[in-house]
Amino acid sequence: MPNNDPEVVLRIVKLSKRYGSRLVLDDLNLEVGRGQVFGFLGPNGAGKTTTISLILGLIAPRSGHVEMFGLDTRTHLSQALRRTGAILEGPSFYPHLSGRDNLGVWGALSGGVDGKRLDEVLELVGLRDRARDKVRTYSLGMKQRLGLAASLMHDPELLLLDEPTNGLDPAGMREVRELIRRLGKTGKTVFVSSHLLGEVEQMCDYVGIIKEGRLLTQGSVTALLRQGQALEMVVTDIEGALEVLAGLPWVPGVTREDNRLVVQAPPERAADLSRALAEAGIYLSELRPRDSSLEDFFLEVTGKASAGG
């Protein structure tokens, strides 16, 4: 049954894809809510571009289906695509034409866009001052922003962006990242595939992590990082502390790093840890939160997946 929740813009249901003997996507389930900047994160070859191609109807799945705006794309693909913009594998432009003229060509191909709308999208992506310059004079970051402008011309509700910062220098990456965040703040739903963990952490509110065609986890960036929270401590008796900590039901794990212990526990349980150790005659000489990043969480999750087969 199609999903009729108006807050779910994109829903992927049991999607699988095989190329010959290679299973590229394996029973993928995913939901993206309205107004989210959603990062689809995974290493190269994980199935990210295949997923976007399936969403856009460029290739057919082995099984499963996609819903956009509550519409089953098996029967309502063209209707859904009219509300969608996309950049897949980098846009191509006529280098001898200006940025504005290139957008005019794109607009004509998509049914016509008036000059006012061209100026609006150029302003939105920060290219208004360079609109009359030929594209061959644009930096790679400017070309990527022009591609975003092309995808925005018909004012889509959903944007699908495949590796939008790939190949850019740090300045170009920052330009595109800031633009994507601005788009999210205007209420658009943005689905961004990337293998760059730091970029996803800085521009996305939600994330799904995929590896070898399988979704490992999904959720808000804040919630996922909270799962990876830990406290780092130095104690007077490491062996005794390990025994005490193993007996605490709310401590899922402890790692020993030289003379330090890394305890999987949120910072608000620091006093409880100190008390439990003190009652056993073990005292802290150092206790501090260990900062967690999306990269740490990604490596932990993908490492567990590998270990589990």
C-alpha positions as CSV (number, residue, x, y, z in Angstrom):
1,M,0.0,0.0,0.0
2,P,1.3,3.5,-0.8
3,N,2.3,5.7,2.1
4,N,-0.2,8.5,2.6
5,D,1.7,10.4,5.3
6,P,2.2,13.9,3.9
7,E,5.3,14.3,6.0
8,V,7.1,11.4,4.2
9,V,8.4,12.8,0.9
10,L,10.5,9.8,-0.2
11,R,9.9,6.2,0.8
12,I,11.9,3.2,-0.4
13,V,10.3,-0.2,0.1
14,K,12.3,-3.5,0.0
15,L,14.3,-2.2,-3.0
16,S,16.8,-4.7,-4.6
17,K,18.9,-4.5,-7.7
18,R,21.3,-7.1,-9.2
19,Y,23.8,-6.7,-12.0
20,G,24.5,-10.3,-13.2
21,S,25.6,-12.2,-10.2
22,R,26.4,-9.1,-8.1
23,L,23.7,-7.9,-5.7
24,V,24.0,-4.1,-5.7
25,L,21.1,-3.3,-3.4
26,D,19.7,-5.8,-0.9
27,D,16.1,-5.2,0.4
28,L,16.6,-1.5,1.1
29,N,14.0,0.3,3.2
30,L,14.3,4.1,3.8
31,E,12.1,7.1,4.6
32,V,12.9,10.8,4.2
33,G,10.7,13.3,5.9
34,R,9.5,16.7,4.5
35,G,12.1,19.5,5.0
36,Q,15.0,17.1,5.9
37,V,18.5,17.4,4.5
38,F,19.1,13.7,4.4
39,G,22.6,12.3,3.9
40,F,22.9,8.9,2.2
41,L,26.3,7.9,3.4
42,G,28.5,5.0,2.3
43,P,31.8,4.1,0.7
44,N,32.3,4.2,-3.1
45,G,30.5,1.2,-4.6
46,A,28.0,0.9,-1.7
47,G,24.9,1.4,-4.0
48,K,24.3,5.1,-3.6
49,T,24.2,6.1,-7.3
50,T,22.2,3.0,-8.1
51,T,19.6,4.0,-5.5
52,I,19.2,7.5,-6.9
53,S,18.9,6.0,-10.4
54,L,16.2,3.7,-9.2
55,I,14.3,6.6,-7.5
56,L,14.4,8.6,-10.7
57,G,13.2,5.6,-12.8
58,L,16.4,5.5,-14.9
59,I,16.8,1.8,-14.2
60,A,14.3,-0.9,-13.0
61,P,14.6,-2.7,-9.7
62,R,14.8,-6.4,-9.3
63,S,12.2,-6.1,-6.6
64,G,10.6,-3.5,-4.3
65,H,9.4,0.0,-5.2
66,V,9.7,3.7,-4.6
67,E,7.1,6.2,-3.4
68,M,7.5,9.9,-3.7
69,F,4.9,12.3,-2.2
70,G,2.8,9.3,-1.5
71,L,2.8,8.3,-5.1
72,D,3.8,4.9,-6.2
73,T,6.4,5.6,-9.0
74,R,5.6,2.3,-10.7
75,T,2.4,4.0,-11.9
76,H,2.9,7.7,-11.2
77,L,6.6,8.3,-12.0
78,S,6.1,11.3,-14.3
79,Q,3.7,13.0,-11.9
80,A,6.3,12.5,-9.0
81,L,9.2,13.7,-11.2
82,R,7.5,17.0,-11.9
83,R,7.9,17.8,-8.2
84,T,11.6,16.6,-8.1
85,G,15.0,18.1,-9.1
86,A,18.2,16.1,-9.5
87,I,21.9,16.2,-10.2
88,L,23.3,12.8,-11.1
89,E,27.1,12.4,-11.9
90,G,27.6,16.2,-12.4
91,P,25.8,18.5,-14.9
92,S,27.1,19.4,-18.3
93,F,26.9,22.8,-19.8
94,Y,27.8,24.7,-23.1
95,P,31.2,26.3,-22.2
96,H,30.8,29.1,-24.8
97,L,27.5,30.3,-23.4
98,S,26.9,32.3,-20.3
99,G,25.6,30.8,-17.1
100,R,22.3,32.5,-17.6
101,D,22.0,31.4,-21.2
102,N,22.8,27.8,-20.2
103,L,19.9,27.9,-17.7
104,G,17.7,29.3,-20.5
105,V,18.5,26.2,-22.6
106,W,17.8,23.9,-19.6
107,G,14.6,25.8,-19.0
108,A,13.4,25.5,-22.6
109,L,14.0,21.7,-22.4
110,S,11.9,21.4,-19.3
111,G,8.9,23.3,-20.7
112,G,10.0,26.9,-20.5
113,V,11.1,29.2,-17.6
114,D,10.7,33.0,-17.6
115,G,13.5,35.4,-17.1
116,K,12.4,36.3,-13.6
117,R,12.8,32.7,-12.5
118,L,16.2,32.5,-14.0
119,D,17.3,35.5,-12.0
120,E,15.8,34.1,-8.8
121,V,17.7,30.8,-9.0
122,L,20.9,32.6,-10.0
123,E,20.5,34.8,-6.9
124,L,19.7,31.7,-4.8
125,V,22.9,29.9,-5.7
126,G,25.1,33.0,-5.5
127,L,25.8,33.4,-9.2
128,R,23.8,36.6,-10.0
129,D,27.0,38.7,-10.4
130,R,28.6,36.1,-12.8
131,A,25.4,35.2,-14.7
132,R,26.6,36.9,-17.9
133,D,30.1,35.3,-17.9
134,K,30.8,32.3,-20.1
135,V,30.7,29.0,-18.2
136,R,34.3,28.2,-19.4
137,T,35.5,30.9,-17.0
138,Y,33.6,29.2,-14.0
139,S,35.4,27.3,-11.3
140,L,34.3,23.7,-10.6
141,G,32.4,24.9,-7.6
142,M,30.6,27.5,-9.6
143,K,29.6,24.9,-12.2
144,Q,28.3,22.7,-9.5
145,R,26.2,25.6,-8.2
146,L,25.0,26.3,-11.7
147,G,23.9,22.7,-11.8
148,L,21.9,23.2,-8.6
149,A,20.3,26.2,-10.2
150,A,19.3,24.1,-13.2
151,S,17.7,21.5,-10.9
152,L,15.8,24.3,-9.0
153,M,14.3,26.1,-12.0
154,H,10.9,24.5,-11.7
155,D,10.9,25.0,-7.9
156,P,10.9,21.3,-6.9
157,E,9.9,20.1,-3.5
158,L,12.5,17.3,-3.5
159,L,16.2,17.5,-4.6
160,L,18.3,14.4,-5.3
161,L,22.0,15.2,-5.3
162,D,24.6,12.5,-6.1
163,E,28.0,13.4,-4.6
164,P,27.5,17.2,-5.0
165,T,30.9,18.1,-3.5
166,N,32.9,15.4,-5.3
167,G,36.1,16.7,-6.9
168,L,35.8,20.2,-5.4
169,D,38.5,22.1,-3.6
170,P,37.8,23.1,0.0
171,A,36.4,26.5,-1.0
172,G,34.0,24.9,-3.6
173,M,32.9,22.3,-1.0
174,R,32.1,25.0,1.4
175,E,30.1,26.9,-1.2
176,V,28.0,23.9,-2.1
177,R,27.6,22.8,1.5
178,E,26.3,26.2,2.6
179,L,23.9,26.3,-0.4
180,I,22.4,22.9,0.5
181,R,21.9,24.0,4.1
182,R,20.1,27.2,2.9
183,L,17.9,25.1,0.6
184,G,16.9,22.9,3.6
185,K,16.1,26.0,5.6
186,T,13.6,27.1,2.9
187,G,11.6,23.9,3.5
188,K,12.9,21.9,0.6
189,T,13.7,18.2,1.1
190,V,17.2,17.4,0.0
191,F,18.6,13.8,-0.4
192,V,22.4,14.0,-0.7
193,S,24.5,10.9,-1.4
194,S,28.1,11.1,-0.3
195,H,31.1,9.2,0.8
196,L,32.6,12.3,2.6
197,L,31.6,11.9,6.2
198,G,32.7,15.3,7.3
199,E,30.7,17.0,4.6
200,V,27.5,15.0,5.5
201,E,28.0,15.8,9.2
202,Q,28.2,19.5,8.5
203,M,25.2,19.8,6.1
204,C,22.7,17.1,6.9
205,D,20.1,16.7,9.7
206,Y,19.5,13.1,9.1
207,V,21.6,10.3,7.7
208,G,21.3,6.7,6.4
209,I,24.4,4.6,6.3
210,I,24.7,2.0,3.5
211,K,27.4,-0.6,2.9
212,E,27.5,-3.2,0.2
213,G,23.9,-2.5,-0.8
214,R,22.5,-2.9,2.8
215,L,21.2,-0.1,5.0
216,L,23.0,-0.4,8.3
217,T,21.2,2.4,10.2
218,Q,19.3,5.6,9.8
219,G,18.3,8.5,12.0
220,S,19.0,12.1,13.0
221,V,22.7,13.0,13.1
222,T,22.3,14.1,16.7
223,A,20.7,10.8,17.8
224,L,23.3,8.7,16.0
225,L,26.2,10.6,17.5
226,R,24.6,10.2,21.0
227,Q,24.7,6.5,20.5
228,G,28.5,6.8,20.2
229,Q,28.9,8.9,23.3
230,A,31.7,7.8,25.6
231,L,33.6,8.9,28.7
232,E,37.4,8.6,28.9
233,M,39.0,8.0,32.3
234,V,42.2,7.4,34.2
235,V,41.8,5.4,37.4
236,T,43.9,4.1,40.2
237,D,43.2,0.5,39.5
238,I,42.5,-0.4,35.8
239,E,41.8,-4.1,36.4
240,G,39.5,-3.4,39.3
241,A,37.7,-0.7,37.3
242,L,37.1,-3.1,34.4
243,E,35.5,-5.6,36.8
244,V,33.2,-2.9,38.3
245,L,32.2,-1.4,35.0
246,A,31.4,-4.9,33.6
247,G,28.8,-5.2,36.4
248,L,27.0,-2.0,35.5
249,P,23.9,-2.9,33.3
250,W,23.8,0.6,31.7
251,V,27.4,0.4,30.4
252,P,27.4,-1.5,27.1
253,G,31.1,-1.6,26.7
254,V,34.6,-0.6,27.9
255,T,37.8,-0.3,25.9
256,R,41.3,-0.2,27.3
257,E,43.7,2.2,25.6
258,D,47.1,2.1,27.3
259,N,46.5,3.6,30.8
260,R,43.0,4.9,29.9
261,L,39.5,3.4,29.8
262,V,36.9,4.4,27.3
263,V,33.5,3.8,28.7
264,Q,30.4,3.7,26.5
265,A,28.2,5.9,28.6
266,P,26.7,9.4,28.1
267,P,28.3,12.3,30.0
268,E,25.3,12.7,32.3
269,R,26.3,9.3,33.9
270,A,29.7,10.6,34.9
271,A,28.8,11.0,38.6
272,D,27.2,7.5,38.6
273,L,30.5,6.0,37.2
274,S,32.6,7.9,39.8
275,R,30.3,6.7,42.6
276,A,30.4,3.1,41.6
277,L,34.2,3.1,41.3
278,A,34.6,4.9,44.6
279,E,32.4,2.4,46.4
280,A,34.9,-0.3,45.3
281,G,37.9,1.8,46.5
282,I,38.9,2.9,43.0
283,Y,39.4,6.6,42.3
284,L,39.5,8.8,39.2
285,S,42.5,10.9,38.4
286,E,40.9,12.1,35.1
287,L,37.4,11.9,33.6
288,R,36.3,13.7,30.5
289,P,33.8,13.2,27.6
290,R,35.3,11.8,24.4
291,D,34.1,13.8,21.4
292,S,32.3,11.6,18.9
293,S,32.1,12.4,15.2
294,L,30.0,10.9,12.4
295,E,33.3,9.4,11.1
296,D,33.7,7.6,14.5
297,F,30.1,6.3,14.3
298,F,30.4,5.3,10.7
299,L,33.6,3.3,11.3
300,E,32.0,1.6,14.3
301,V,28.8,0.7,12.5
302,T,30.5,-0.5,9.3
303,G,33.1,-2.4,11.3
304,K,30.4,-4.2,13.2
305,A,28.7,-5.1,9.9
306,S,32.0,-6.5,8.5
307,A,32.6,-8.5,11.6
308,G,29.1,-9.8,11.5
309,G,29.5,-11.0,7.9
